[in-house]
């Protein structure tokens, strides 16, 4: 049985000889895992931002709060 490496499309034999199957090598496995992790990370963080900003929120009010928080942080680091 032959399979194509999902990362670089190199054809390999599905056997004990290929430790990282279906990937051809460890590098391809890590690349694929990295891409998966990026996507998995992006989806919940995007949803989280929507949860933080409901449709009925006052944008100017939020910006004022953020400006105030930033000023407080500046004061904290300067003192
Ligand atoms: Zn590969």
PDB file of the backbone (N, CA, C, O) and the ligand in Angstrom, with CONECT records:
HET     ZN  A 101       1
ATOM      1  N   UNK A   1       0.841  -1.200   0.000  1.00  0.00           N
ATOM      2  CA  UNK A   1       0.000   0.000   0.000  1.00  0.00           C
ATOM      3  C   UNK A   1       0.876   1.249   0.000  1.00  0.00           C
ATOM      4  O   UNK A   1       1.820   1.367   0.781  1.00  0.00           O
ATOM      5  N   UNK A   2       0.544   2.171  -0.886  1.00  0.00           N
ATOM      6  CA  UNK A   2       1.292   3.423  -0.971  1.00  0.00           C
ATOM      7  C   UNK A   2       0.383   4.584  -0.590  1.00  0.00           C
ATOM      8  O   UNK A   2      -0.812   4.588  -0.888  1.00  0.00           O
ATOM      9  N   UNK A   3       0.977   5.561   0.074  1.00  0.00           N
ATOM     10  CA  UNK A   3       0.226   6.764   0.435  1.00  0.00           C
ATOM     11  C   UNK A   3       1.076   7.985   0.077  1.00  0.00           C
ATOM     12  O   UNK A   3       2.299   7.901  -0.031  1.00  0.00           O
ATOM     13  N   UNK A   4       0.401   9.111  -0.101  1.00  0.00           N
ATOM     14  CA  UNK A   4       1.127  10.348  -0.366  1.00  0.00           C
ATOM     15  C   UNK A   4       1.264  11.141   0.924  1.00  0.00           C
ATOM     16  O   UNK A   4       0.299  11.289   1.675  1.00  0.00           O
ATOM     17  N   UNK A   5       2.454  11.645   1.178  1.00  0.00           N
ATOM     18  CA  UNK A   5       2.686  12.498   2.331  1.00  0.00           C
ATOM     19  C   UNK A   5       1.737  13.702   2.249  1.00  0.00           C
ATOM     20  O   UNK A   5       1.757  14.410   1.242  1.00  0.00           O
ATOM     21  N   UNK A   6       0.913  13.960   3.266  1.00  0.00           N
ATOM     22  CA  UNK A   6      -0.037  15.076   3.208  1.00  0.00           C
ATOM     23  C   UNK A   6       0.640  16.432   3.050  1.00  0.00           C
ATOM     24  O   UNK A   6       0.025  17.373   2.549  1.00  0.00           O
ATOM     25  N   UNK A   7       1.886  16.545   3.465  1.00  0.00           N
ATOM     26  CA  UNK A   7       2.570  17.838   3.416  1.00  0.00           C
ATOM     27  C   UNK A   7       3.248  18.078   2.075  1.00  0.00           C
ATOM     28  O   UNK A   7       3.005  19.100   1.434  1.00  0.00           O
ATOM     29  N   UNK A   8       4.095  17.149   1.646  1.00  0.00           N
ATOM     30  CA  UNK A   8       4.884  17.401   0.429  1.00  0.00           C
ATOM     31  C   UNK A   8       4.483  16.495  -0.726  1.00  0.00           C
ATOM     32  O   UNK A   8       5.060  16.592  -1.809  1.00  0.00           O
ATOM     33  N   UNK A   9       3.497  15.608  -0.516  1.00  0.00           N
ATOM     34  CA  UNK A   9       2.950  14.731  -1.569  1.00  0.00           C
ATOM     35  C   UNK A   9       3.926  13.667  -2.050  1.00  0.00           C
ATOM     36  O   UNK A   9       3.671  13.020  -3.066  1.00  0.00           O
ATOM     37  N   UNK A  10       5.023  13.472  -1.354  1.00  0.00           N
ATOM     38  CA  UNK A  10       5.930  12.385  -1.704  1.00  0.00           C
ATOM     39  C   UNK A  10       5.236  11.049  -1.446  1.00  0.00           C
ATOM     40  O   UNK A  10       4.618  10.854  -0.400  1.00  0.00           O
ATOM     41  N   UNK A  11       5.343  10.134  -2.406  1.00  0.00           N
ATOM     42  CA  UNK A  11       4.708   8.840  -2.223  1.00  0.00           C
ATOM     43  C   UNK A  11       5.596   7.937  -1.379  1.00  0.00           C
ATOM     44  O   UNK A  11       6.782   7.768  -1.660  1.00  0.00           O
ATOM     45  N   UNK A  12       5.010   7.370  -0.356  1.00  0.00           N
ATOM     46  CA  UNK A  12       5.764   6.456   0.509  1.00  0.00           C
ATOM     47  C   UNK A  12       5.002   5.140   0.636  1.00  0.00           C
ATOM     48  O   UNK A  12       3.803   5.067   0.368  1.00  0.00           O
ATOM     49  N   UNK A  13       5.711   4.128   1.040  1.00  0.00           N
ATOM     50  CA  UNK A  13       5.100   2.836   1.322  1.00  0.00           C
ATOM     51  C   UNK A  13       4.570   2.839   2.745  1.00  0.00           C
ATOM     52  O   UNK A  13       5.279   3.234   3.671  1.00  0.00           O
ATOM     53  N   UNK A  14       3.328   2.402   2.929  1.00  0.00           N
ATOM     54  CA  UNK A  14       2.758   2.335   4.269  1.00  0.00           C
ATOM     55  C   UNK A  14       3.337   1.109   4.964  1.00  0.00           C
ATOM     56  O   UNK A  14       2.801   0.006   4.858  1.00  0.00           O
ATOM     57  N   UNK A  15       4.434   1.320   5.672  1.00  0.00           N
ATOM     58  CA  UNK A  15       5.100   0.191   6.312  1.00  0.00           C
ATOM     59  C   UNK A  15       5.853   0.672   7.536  1.00  0.00           C
ATOM     60  O   UNK A  15       5.968   1.870   7.796  1.00  0.00           O
ATOM     61  N   UNK A  16       6.362  -0.298   8.279  1.00  0.00           N
ATOM     62  CA  UNK A  16       7.105   0.016   9.499  1.00  0.00           C
ATOM     63  C   UNK A  16       8.344   0.858   9.207  1.00  0.00           C
ATOM     64  O   UNK A  16       8.889   1.508  10.099  1.00  0.00           O
ATOM     65  N   UNK A  17       8.782   0.837   7.951  1.00  0.00           N
ATOM     66  CA  UNK A  17       9.988   1.584   7.592  1.00  0.00           C
ATOM     67  C   UNK A  17       9.771   3.089   7.706  1.00  0.00           C
ATOM     68  O   UNK A  17      10.711   3.859   7.902  1.00  0.00           O
ATOM     69  N   UNK A  18       8.500   3.487   7.577  1.00  0.00           N
ATOM     70  CA  UNK A  18       8.211   4.927   7.657  1.00  0.00           C
ATOM     71  C   UNK A  18       7.575   5.235   9.020  1.00  0.00           C
ATOM     72  O   UNK A  18       6.371   5.086   9.229  1.00  0.00           O
ATOM     73  N   UNK A  19       8.425   5.658   9.906  1.00  0.00           N
ATOM     74  CA  UNK A  19       8.012   5.898  11.286  1.00  0.00           C
ATOM     75  C   UNK A  19       6.935   6.979  11.380  1.00  0.00           C
ATOM     76  O   UNK A  19       6.086   6.946  12.271  1.00  0.00           O
ATOM     77  N   UNK A  20       6.981   7.940  10.446  1.00  0.00           N
ATOM     78  CA  UNK A  20       6.102   9.099  10.553  1.00  0.00           C
ATOM     79  C   UNK A  20       4.930   9.043   9.578  1.00  0.00           C
ATOM     80  O   UNK A  20       4.295  10.065   9.317  1.00  0.00           O
ATOM     81  N   UNK A  21       4.636   7.860   9.038  1.00  0.00           N
ATOM     82  CA  UNK A  21       3.531   7.731   8.093  1.00  0.00           C
ATOM     83  C   UNK A  21       2.222   8.267   8.690  1.00  0.00           C
ATOM     84  O   UNK A  21       2.032   8.113   9.897  1.00  0.00           O
ATOM     85  N   UNK A  22       1.339   8.865   7.955  1.00  0.00           N
ATOM     86  CA  UNK A  22       1.425   8.989   6.489  1.00  0.00           C
ATOM     87  C   UNK A  22       2.409  10.062   6.005  1.00  0.00           C
ATOM     88  O   UNK A  22       2.472  10.347   4.809  1.00  0.00           O
ATOM     89  N   UNK A  23       3.157  10.642   6.904  1.00  0.00           N
ATOM     90  CA  UNK A  23       4.150  11.636   6.475  1.00  0.00           C
ATOM     91  C   UNK A  23       5.439  10.931   6.077  1.00  0.00           C
ATOM     92  O   UNK A  23       5.740   9.845   6.572  1.00  0.00           O
ATOM     93  N   UNK A  24       6.205  11.559   5.170  1.00  0.00           N
ATOM     94  CA  UNK A  24       7.429  10.925   4.689  1.00  0.00           C
ATOM     95  C   UNK A  24       8.546  11.083   5.715  1.00  0.00           C
ATOM     96  O   UNK A  24       9.489  10.291   5.730  1.00  0.00           O
ATOM     97  N   UNK A  25       8.447  12.100   6.575  1.00  0.00           N
ATOM     98  CA  UNK A  25       9.529  12.373   7.502  1.00  0.00           C
ATOM     99  C   UNK A  25       8.982  13.190   8.673  1.00  0.00           C
ATOM    100  O   UNK A  25       7.847  13.667   8.638  1.00  0.00           O
ATOM    101  N   UNK A  26       9.787  13.337   9.683  1.00  0.00           N
ATOM    102  CA  UNK A  26       9.348  14.055  10.869  1.00  0.00           C
ATOM    103  C   UNK A  26       9.041  15.522  10.568  1.00  0.00           C
ATOM    104  O   UNK A  26       8.111  16.102  11.128  1.00  0.00           O
ATOM    105  N   UNK A  27       9.847  16.116   9.664  1.00  0.00           N
ATOM    106  CA  UNK A  27       9.657  17.518   9.319  1.00  0.00           C
ATOM    107  C   UNK A  27       8.240  17.757   8.770  1.00  0.00           C
ATOM    108  O   UNK A  27       7.563  18.707   9.162  1.00  0.00           O
ATOM    109  N   UNK A  28       7.808  16.876   7.857  1.00  0.00           N
ATOM    110  CA  UNK A  28       6.477  17.030   7.273  1.00  0.00           C
ATOM    111  C   UNK A  28       5.397  16.837   8.328  1.00  0.00           C
ATOM    112  O   UNK A  28       4.372  17.518   8.298  1.00  0.00           O
ATOM    113  N   UNK A  29       5.614  15.925   9.250  1.00  0.00           N
ATOM    114  CA  UNK A  29       4.643  15.710  10.322  1.00  0.00           C
ATOM    115  C   UNK A  29       4.512  16.965  11.174  1.00  0.00           C
ATOM    116  O   UNK A  29       3.403  17.370  11.521  1.00  0.00           O
ATOM    117  N   UNK A  30       5.638  17.577  11.510  1.00  0.00           N
ATOM    118  CA  UNK A  30       5.620  18.767  12.351  1.00  0.00           C
ATOM    119  C   UNK A  30       4.963  19.940  11.630  1.00  0.00           C
ATOM    120  O   UNK A  30       4.220  20.712  12.236  1.00  0.00           O
ATOM    121  N   UNK A  31       5.241  20.070  10.324  1.00  0.00           N
ATOM    122  CA  UNK A  31       4.610  21.145   9.554  1.00  0.00           C
ATOM    123  C   UNK A  31       3.097  20.986   9.600  1.00  0.00           C
ATOM    124  O   UNK A  31       2.363  21.946   9.835  1.00  0.00           O
ATOM    125  N   UNK A  32       2.640  19.744   9.367  1.00  0.00           N
ATOM    126  CA  UNK A  32       1.196  19.509   9.347  1.00  0.00           C
ATOM    127  C   UNK A  32       0.581  19.765  10.717  1.00  0.00           C
ATOM    128  O   UNK A  32      -0.484  20.375  10.810  1.00  0.00           O
ATOM    129  N   UNK A  33       1.232  19.311  11.773  1.00  0.00           N
ATOM    130  CA  UNK A  33       0.718  19.553  13.129  1.00  0.00           C
ATOM    131  C   UNK A  33       0.687  21.044  13.425  1.00  0.00           C
ATOM    132  O   UNK A  33      -0.243  21.534  14.065  1.00  0.00           O
ATOM    133  N   UNK A  34       1.703  21.767  12.962  1.00  0.00           N
ATOM    134  CA  UNK A  34       1.754  23.206  13.185  1.00  0.00           C
ATOM    135  C   UNK A  34       0.597  23.916  12.514  1.00  0.00           C
ATOM    136  O   UNK A  34      -0.017  24.806  13.103  1.00  0.00           O
ATOM    137  N   UNK A  35       0.293  23.521  11.267  1.00  0.00           N
ATOM    138  CA  UNK A  35      -0.831  24.141  10.561  1.00  0.00           C
ATOM    139  C   UNK A  35      -2.132  23.831  11.259  1.00  0.00           C
ATOM    140  O   UNK A  35      -3.003  24.693  11.378  1.00  0.00           O
ATOM    141  N   UNK A  36      -2.269  22.593  11.725  1.00  0.00           N
ATOM    142  CA  UNK A  36      -3.484  22.211  12.422  1.00  0.00           C
ATOM    143  C   UNK A  36      -3.629  23.030  13.702  1.00  0.00           C
ATOM    144  O   UNK A  36      -4.721  23.500  14.020  1.00  0.00           O
ATOM    145  N   UNK A  37      -2.536  23.201  14.433  1.00  0.00           N
ATOM    146  CA  UNK A  37      -2.581  23.939  15.692  1.00  0.00           C
ATOM    147  C   UNK A  37      -2.951  25.400  15.444  1.00  0.00           C
ATOM    148  O   UNK A  37      -3.713  25.987  16.212  1.00  0.00           O
ATOM    149  N   UNK A  38      -2.413  25.986  14.375  1.00  0.00           N
ATOM    150  CA  UNK A  38      -2.751  27.370  14.049  1.00  0.00           C
ATOM    151  C   UNK A  38      -4.243  27.519  13.797  1.00  0.00           C
ATOM    152  O   UNK A  38      -4.879  28.444  14.302  1.00  0.00           O
ATOM    153  N   UNK A  39      -4.797  26.596  13.007  1.00  0.00           N
ATOM    154  CA  UNK A  39      -6.220  26.674  12.703  1.00  0.00           C
ATOM    155  C   UNK A  39      -7.055  26.456  13.948  1.00  0.00           C
ATOM    156  O   UNK A  39      -8.030  27.168  14.184  1.00  0.00           O
ATOM    157  N   UNK A  40      -6.673  25.472  14.743  1.00  0.00           N
ATOM    158  CA  UNK A  40      -7.430  25.167  15.952  1.00  0.00           C
ATOM    159  C   UNK A  40      -7.389  26.350  16.910  1.00  0.00           C
ATOM    160  O   UNK A  40      -8.354  26.620  17.624  1.00  0.00           O
ATOM    161  N   UNK A  41      -6.277  27.040  16.915  1.00  0.00           N
ATOM    162  CA  UNK A  41      -6.124  28.193  17.799  1.00  0.00           C
ATOM    163  C   UNK A  41      -6.912  29.384  17.285  1.00  0.00           C
ATOM    164  O   UNK A  41      -7.468  30.148  18.073  1.00  0.00           O
ATOM    165  N   UNK A  42      -6.964  29.552  15.961  1.00  0.00           N
ATOM    166  CA  UNK A  42      -7.605  30.727  15.365  1.00  0.00           C
ATOM    167  C   UNK A  42      -9.111  30.695  15.561  1.00  0.00           C
ATOM    168  O   UNK A  42      -9.719  31.740  15.793  1.00  0.00           O
ATOM    169  N   UNK A  43      -9.721  29.536  15.474  1.00  0.00           N
ATOM    170  CA  UNK A  43     -11.182  29.465  15.506  1.00  0.00           C
ATOM    171  C   UNK A  43     -11.751  29.872  16.877  1.00  0.00           C
ATOM    172  O   UNK A  43     -12.629  30.733  16.935  1.00  0.00           O
ATOM    173  N   UNK A  44     -11.273  29.271  17.983  1.00  0.00           N
ATOM    174  CA  UNK A  44     -11.842  29.681  19.281  1.00  0.00           C
ATOM    175  C   UNK A  44     -11.542  31.138  19.632  1.00  0.00           C
ATOM    176  O   UNK A  44     -12.384  31.802  20.238  1.00  0.00           O
ATOM    177  N   UNK A  45     -10.361  31.655  19.268  1.00  0.00           N
ATOM    178  CA  UNK A  45     -10.041  33.031  19.627  1.00  0.00           C
ATOM    179  C   UNK A  45     -10.947  33.991  18.858  1.00  0.00           C
ATOM    180  O   UNK A  45     -11.330  35.038  19.382  1.00  0.00           O
ATOM    181  N   UNK A  46     -11.289  33.641  17.626  1.00  0.00           N
ATOM    182  CA  UNK A  46     -12.195  34.475  16.843  1.00  0.00           C
ATOM    183  C   UNK A  46     -13.575  34.484  17.486  1.00  0.00           C
ATOM    184  O   UNK A  46     -14.202  35.536  17.609  1.00  0.00           O
ATOM    185  N   UNK A  47     -14.043  33.313  17.895  1.00  0.00           N
ATOM    186  CA  UNK A  47     -15.339  33.204  18.550  1.00  0.00           C
ATOM    187  C   UNK A  47     -15.336  33.981  19.858  1.00  0.00           C
ATOM    188  O   UNK A  47     -16.316  34.632  20.219  1.00  0.00           O
ATOM    189  N   UNK A  48     -14.214  33.896  20.554  1.00  0.00           N
ATOM    190  CA  UNK A  48     -14.098  34.575  21.838  1.00  0.00           C
ATOM    191  C   UNK A  48     -14.255  36.084  21.671  1.00  0.00           C
ATOM    192  O   UNK A  48     -14.897  36.736  22.495  1.00  0.00           O
ATOM    193  N   UNK A  49     -13.669  36.645  20.608  1.00  0.00           N
ATOM    194  CA  UNK A  49     -13.791  38.077  20.372  1.00  0.00           C
ATOM    195  C   UNK A  49     -15.241  38.464  20.132  1.00  0.00           C
ATOM    196  O   UNK A  49     -15.683  39.524  20.575  1.00  0.00           O
ATOM    197  N   UNK A  50     -15.985  37.611  19.434  1.00  0.00           N
ATOM    198  CA  UNK A  50     -17.390  37.914  19.198  1.00  0.00           C
ATOM    199  C   UNK A  50     -18.172  37.873  20.508  1.00  0.00           C
ATOM    200  O   UNK A  50     -19.093  38.661  20.722  1.00  0.00           O
ATOM    201  N   UNK A  51     -17.793  36.947  21.375  1.00  0.00           N
ATOM    202  CA  UNK A  51     -18.467  36.866  22.673  1.00  0.00           C
ATOM    203  C   UNK A  51     -18.214  38.126  23.490  1.00  0.00           C
ATOM    204  O   UNK A  51     -19.092  38.585  24.222  1.00  0.00           O
ATOM    205  N   UNK A  52     -17.019  38.681  23.365  1.00  0.00           N
ATOM    206  CA  UNK A  52     -16.667  39.875  24.122  1.00  0.00           C
ATOM    207  C   UNK A  52     -17.387  41.113  23.605  1.00  0.00           C
ATOM    208  O   UNK A  52     -17.608  42.066  24.353  1.00  0.00           O
ATOM    209  N   UNK A  53     -17.750  41.101  22.337  1.00  0.00           N
ATOM    210  CA  UNK A  53     -18.360  42.283  21.733  1.00  0.00           C
ATOM    211  C   UNK A  53     -19.744  41.949  21.177  1.00  0.00           C
ATOM    212  O   UNK A  53     -19.891  41.711  19.979  1.00  0.00           O
ATOM    213  N   UNK A  54     -20.748  41.931  22.038  1.00  0.00           N
ATOM    214  CA  UNK A  54     -22.107  41.691  21.555  1.00  0.00           C
ATOM    215  C   UNK A  54     -22.584  42.830  20.651  1.00  0.00           C
ATOM    216  O   UNK A  54     -22.021  43.924  20.671  1.00  0.00           O
ATOM    217  N   UNK A  55     -23.624  42.564  19.860  1.00  0.00           N
ATOM    218  CA  UNK A  55     -24.072  43.526  18.848  1.00  0.00           C
ATOM    219  C   UNK A  55     -24.512  44.853  19.446  1.00  0.00           C
ATOM    220  O   UNK A  55     -24.368  45.898  18.811  1.00  0.00           O
ATOM    221  N   UNK A  56     -25.047  44.822  20.660  1.00  0.00           N
ATOM    222  CA  UNK A  56     -25.643  46.035  21.213  1.00  0.00           C
ATOM    223  C   UNK A  56     -24.655  46.879  22.011  1.00  0.00           C
ATOM    224  O   UNK A  56     -25.065  47.800  22.718  1.00  0.00           O
ATOM    225  N   UNK A  57     -23.346  46.579  21.910  1.00  0.00           N
ATOM    226  CA  UNK A  57     -22.379  47.307  22.725  1.00  0.00           C
ATOM    227  C   UNK A  57     -22.078  48.674  22.116  1.00  0.00           C
ATOM    228  O   UNK A  57     -22.097  48.846  20.897  1.00  0.00           O
ATOM    229  N   UNK A  58     -21.799  49.641  22.989  1.00  0.00           N
ATOM    230  CA  UNK A  58     -21.463  50.993  22.550  1.00  0.00           C
ATOM    231  C   UNK A  58     -19.960  51.071  22.271  1.00  0.00           C
ATOM    232  O   UNK A  58     -19.146  50.995  23.192  1.00  0.00           O
ATOM    233  N   UNK A  59     -19.607  51.219  21.021  1.00  0.00           N
ATOM    234  CA  UNK A  59     -18.191  51.165  20.647  1.00  0.00           C
ATOM    235  C   UNK A  59     -17.412  52.297  21.314  1.00  0.00           C
ATOM    236  O   UNK A  59     -16.286  52.091  21.768  1.00  0.00           O
ATOM    237  N   UNK A  60     -18.004  53.487  21.375  1.00  0.00           N
ATOM    238  CA  UNK A  60     -17.302  54.619  21.987  1.00  0.00           C
ATOM    239  C   UNK A  60     -17.044  54.358  23.475  1.00  0.00           C
ATOM    240  O   UNK A  60     -16.004  54.731  24.018  1.00  0.00           O
ATOM    241  N   UNK A  61     -18.012  53.713  24.113  1.00  0.00           N
ATOM    242  CA  UNK A  61     -17.856  53.391  25.528  1.00  0.00           C
ATOM    243  C   UNK A  61     -16.689  52.417  25.736  1.00  0.00           C
ATOM    244  O   UNK A  61     -15.893  52.564  26.663  1.00  0.00           O
ATOM    245  N   UNK A  62     -16.611  51.420  24.846  1.00  0.00           N
ATOM    246  CA  UNK A  62     -15.526  50.440  24.939  1.00  0.00           C
ATOM    247  C   UNK A  62     -14.179  51.122  24.710  1.00  0.00           C
ATOM    248  O   UNK A  62     -13.208  50.852  25.416  1.00  0.00           O
ATOM    249  N   UNK A  63     -14.133  52.011  23.711  1.00  0.00           N
ATOM    250  CA  UNK A  63     -12.875  52.702  23.421  1.00  0.00           C
ATOM    251  C   UNK A  63     -12.452  53.571  24.604  1.00  0.00           C
ATOM    252  O   UNK A  63     -11.264  53.660  24.913  1.00  0.00           O
ATOM    253  N   UNK A  64     -13.421  54.214  25.269  1.00  0.00           N
ATOM    254  CA  UNK A  64     -13.123  55.028  26.445  1.00  0.00           C
ATOM    255  C   UNK A  64     -12.569  54.153  27.571  1.00  0.00           C
ATOM    256  O   UNK A  64     -11.622  54.530  28.261  1.00  0.00           O
ATOM    257  N   UNK A  65     -13.185  52.970  27.741  1.00  0.00           N
ATOM    258  CA  UNK A  65     -12.702  52.040  28.767  1.00  0.00           C
ATOM    259  C   UNK A  65     -11.281  51.581  28.473  1.00  0.00           C
ATOM    260  O   UNK A  65     -10.439  51.501  29.367  1.00  0.00           O
ATOM    261  N   UNK A  66     -11.030  51.277  27.191  1.00  0.00           N
ATOM    262  CA  UNK A  66      -9.691  50.812  26.804  1.00  0.00           C
ATOM    263  C   UNK A  66      -8.660  51.914  27.002  1.00  0.00           C
ATOM    264  O   UNK A  66      -7.545  51.652  27.452  1.00  0.00           O
ATOM    265  N   UNK A  67      -9.034  53.160  26.662  1.00  0.00           N
ATOM    266  CA  UNK A  67      -8.121  54.281  26.827  1.00  0.00           C
ATOM    267  C   UNK A  67      -7.803  54.485  28.309  1.00  0.00           C
ATOM    268  O   UNK A  67      -6.658  54.741  28.683  1.00  0.00           O
ATOM    269  N   UNK A  68      -8.836  54.367  29.141  1.00  0.00           N
ATOM    270  CA  UNK A  68      -8.656  54.522  30.573  1.00  0.00           C
ATOM    271  C   UNK A  68      -7.761  53.408  31.123  1.00  0.00           C
ATOM    272  O   UNK A  68      -6.876  53.662  31.940  1.00  0.00           O
ATOM    273  N   UNK A  69      -7.993  52.185  30.673  1.00  0.00           N
ATOM    274  CA  UNK A  69      -7.182  51.048  31.114  1.00  0.00           C
ATOM    275  C   UNK A  69      -5.726  51.233  30.694  1.00  0.00           C
ATOM    276  O   UNK A  69      -4.808  50.925  31.453  1.00  0.00           O
ATOM    277  N   UNK A  70      -5.523  51.744  29.465  1.00  0.00           N
ATOM    278  CA  UNK A  70      -4.166  51.977  28.982  1.00  0.00           C
ATOM    279  C   UNK A  70      -3.478  53.043  29.823  1.00  0.00           C
ATOM    280  O   UNK A  70      -2.297  52.917  30.149  1.00  0.00           O
ATOM    281  N   UNK A  71      -4.223  54.104  30.175  1.00  0.00           N
ATOM    282  CA  UNK A  71      -3.654  55.171  30.993  1.00  0.00           C
ATOM    283  C   UNK A  71      -3.287  54.642  32.381  1.00  0.00           C
ATOM    284  O   UNK A  71      -2.229  54.967  32.920  1.00  0.00           O
ATOM    285  N   UNK A  72      -4.181  53.819  32.955  1.00  0.00           N
ATOM    286  CA  UNK A  72      -3.891  53.221  34.255  1.00  0.00           C
ATOM    287  C   UNK A  72      -2.624  52.366  34.191  1.00  0.00           C
ATOM    288  O   UNK A  72      -1.813  52.370  35.117  1.00  0.00           O
ATOM    289  N   UNK A  73      -2.468  51.641  33.096  1.00  0.00           N
ATOM    290  CA  UNK A  73      -1.285  50.789  32.933  1.00  0.00           C
ATOM    291  C   UNK A  73      -0.031  51.658  32.848  1.00  0.00           C
ATOM    292  O   UNK A  73       1.002  51.330  33.431  1.00  0.00           O
ATOM    293  N   UNK A  74      -0.134  52.788  32.104  1.00  0.00           N
ATOM    294  CA  UNK A  74       1.012  53.708  32.009  1.00  0.00           C
ATOM    295  C   UNK A  74       1.387  54.236  33.384  1.00  0.00           C
ATOM    296  O   UNK A  74       2.561  54.268  33.751  1.00  0.00           O
ATOM    297  N   UNK A  75       0.358  54.659  34.154  1.00  0.00           N
ATOM    298  CA  UNK A  75       0.621  55.174  35.483  1.00  0.00           C
ATOM    299  C   UNK A  75       1.287  54.113  36.351  1.00  0.00           C
ATOM    300  O   UNK A  75       2.203  54.401  37.121  1.00  0.00           O
ATOM    301  N   UNK A  76       0.807  52.881  36.210  1.00  0.00           N
ATOM    302  CA  UNK A  76       1.341  51.788  37.023  1.00  0.00           C
ATOM    303  C   UNK A  76       2.820  51.568  36.722  1.00  0.00           C
ATOM    304  O   UNK A  76       3.626  51.392  37.636  1.00  0.00           O
ATOM    305  N   UNK A  77       3.179  51.579  35.419  1.00  0.00           N
ATOM    306  CA  UNK A  77       4.563  51.285  35.068  1.00  0.00           C
ATOM    307  C   UNK A  77       5.488  52.469  35.333  1.00  0.00           C
ATOM    308  O   UNK A  77       6.696  52.291  35.492  1.00  0.00           O
ATOM    309  N   UNK A  78       4.925  53.682  35.382  1.00  0.00           N
ATOM    310  CA  UNK A  78       5.770  54.841  35.621  1.00  0.00           C
ATOM    311  C   UNK A  78       6.026  55.044  37.110  1.00  0.00           C
ATOM    312  O   UNK A  78       7.053  55.609  37.489  1.00  0.00           O
ATOM    313  N   UNK A  79       5.102  54.589  37.961  1.00  0.00           N
ATOM    314  CA  UNK A  79       5.256  54.805  39.396  1.00  0.00           C
ATOM    315  C   UNK A  79       6.249  53.822  40.016  1.00  0.00           C
ATOM    316  O   UNK A  79       6.495  53.870  41.221  1.00  0.00           O
TER     317      UNK A  79
HETATM  318 ZN    ZN A 101       6.715  14.865   3.203  1.00  0.00          ZN
END
